[in-house]
C-alpha cells in the first residue's frame, strides 16, 4: 500500500472540471487532475431519471490529504451532492508515486 490515492469527481462541464482541477493543483491538494470530457451520466436525482453530459476528473493525491481535498471540492463544486470517491493505490511506478508526494503539500 502507498500513501497515494485516486479521487474521482464529476463536473457539469469540462470548463468547470478544469477550474476545479486548477484550484486544487495550485493549492497543492492534488498533484494532478486529469479531465475526461464528454461523459454521459444517467442517474436518478430527486425521483427522476436524468441524462446529462458531464466531465470526469481523476485526481492524484496523498491519502493524508483526502479530508482537506474533499472539503475543498465540496466548497468549490456547483452540485448540491458532488461525487467524491476515493480509491487507494496499492502499488505503482515508484518514481510516479514519489512525484505525487513531492507535488502535494504535507498534511497539517
N, C-alpha and C positions, 0 to 999 in steps of 0.2 A: 504494500500500500504506500502511496505517496501523499504528500500534502497538496497535490494538485487536484483540482476538480473541474468539471464541465457544468455550466449552468445554462439551461435552455430558457429563452424568453421570447414570446411572440409580441409583435408590434403591429399597429394598424397599417403601416406603410414602410417602405424601405427608407424613406427620408426620416421618419420618426425613429426607426431602428438605428440609423446612423447617428442621430442626435443622442440617443441613449448610450450607444457604444462609445462615442467620442467622449462624453461626460465621464463615464466610468473608467475609461482608459486614462484620461487626463488626471483623474483623481487617484489613480493607481489602485483602484479596487479590482481591476481586471487587467491582465496583460494584453488581452486581445479580445475583440468581438467580431466574429465572422458573421456576415449578413447574407442570408439566403432569401432573396425576394421571390415574389410570385407564388407563395404558399397559398393553397386553398384550404380553408378550415370550415368544416361542417360540424356544428356543435349545438347543444341545447343551452339556451340562455333565457331566463325569465319565462319558462314554459313553452318556448317556441324554438323550432329548429332554425338555425341561422346558417347562412352560406356566404362567407366573406373571404376576401383576399387579404393576406397578412404577409409579414416578413418574419423570419425566424433568426434570432441572434444566438450564436454559440459563444458564450463567454468562457475564457480560460482564466482561472484564478487559483488562489490557495484556499484550502478548506478553512483555515483560521479567519479568513475574510468574508466567509459566506453570510454571516448575520448582517454585517455592515453593507455588503453588496445588495442583499435582499431588501434591506431598509431603504437604501438609496433608489433602487429600482421602483419600489412602491411609491416613493416620494415623487419621482420624475414621470412615472408612467401615466398615460391618459386613461387606461382602463380602470374600472372600479375594482376588478379582481384580475390583476395581471398573472400570467403564467410565469412562475419562477420555480424551475425544477433542478435539483442538484443531483449530479452523478459523480460518484467517487471514481478516480482514476487509479486502477490497481497497479499499473506499470506503464512504461512508455520509454521513448528515446531520452536517455539521461540528460543530454545537453538541452533538449527542448524543455524538459521539466525544470531544469535549473533556470532557464530563461524565464519561465513563468514566475518563479520565485524572485528572480532578480528584477523583474518588471513590475512587481506589485509592492505595495508598502507593507512594512511589518505591522502586524495587528497591534492595536493599542490595548 
